[in-house]
Amino acid sequence: IACGSYADPTLRRVLTNFKYRSATCLVASWKEWLKHFRQNFLEPWPWAGLSSLTVTSIPADASRTRERGMDHAALLARAVQQTLVPWASYEPLLKRQRSALPNASLPSDATRIANIREAFASLQPITTPVLLIDDVLTTGATACEAARVLLSSGAPAVHLFVLASGK
């Protein structure tokens, strides 16, 4: 599920400020925005009715986390868990096992897939469905690789929730 389009200049600006300018003051605003989105989302959530669900995020590269002073996707995942699925647990399930170039800087789907391949590892066996959180989905290479690792670690299902879709 994507909340909006990355082509929306306001959403793009807010995401950019949050991610690249370490605007953690926006977390409260994200929670309000998520509440509004939930009230206007007419379809049932794909994870509706699940008795257990673990919310996690795609971990940022350690050097980018140090540079920004935060892991923006982890902050977003906590906001999503608290706002949309308060009955679910939040838990880091993935780690970066190697650095990769930012996929946004790469020209093609094939290059992005190769770049992110085997960049993640599972921190533990997983027994619950997972709600995977990220900020922007463009080609889906990063989300697919993270989901592949989660599924291979035992997750019975992986659902993706992003704030913006680039496609």
Summary of the structure (lengths in Angstrom):
residues: 167
radius of gyration: 15.1
end to end distance: 12.5
largest distance: 40.9
contacts: 485
relative contact order: 0.20
helix: 43%
strand: 19%
